[in-house]
Amino acid sequence: MAEKIYHTVKNIAPGPRGLHSTGGHVLLEKGESRQLEIEDGELKSAKASGHFEISAGKGESSGDGLDDQTVAQLRELAAKESIDLGEATKQGEIVAAIRASGKVAKKPEE
């Protein structure tokens, strides 16, 4: 299996902006950063848009798969695992709450 390369992507636009990771569409709020696996074509498009600051792609994901999930998927996971999300509404906040719970382990290698 080829090693997955994750890029740290930060929205530097004045408002929310979306892009496609290998896990699906991701919406980043102004100033929000996430580690995402992105295919070459989408990476070039995101760089060309001027809306994102993108790392060189040397980082690795946390391995739990949460960064690539939608808000709906994360809420479903939190409900299934009885995780209190408190006031979290944005994807990054929900991911942080789930990770802080300690109830989600790294996903198995495919």
Secondary structure, 3 states (H helix, E strand, C coil): CCCCCEEEEEECCCCCEEEEECCEEEEECCCCEEEEECCHHHHHHHHHHCCEEECCCCCCCCCCCHHHCCHHHHHHHHHHCCCCCCCCCCHHHHHHHHHHHCCCCCCCCC
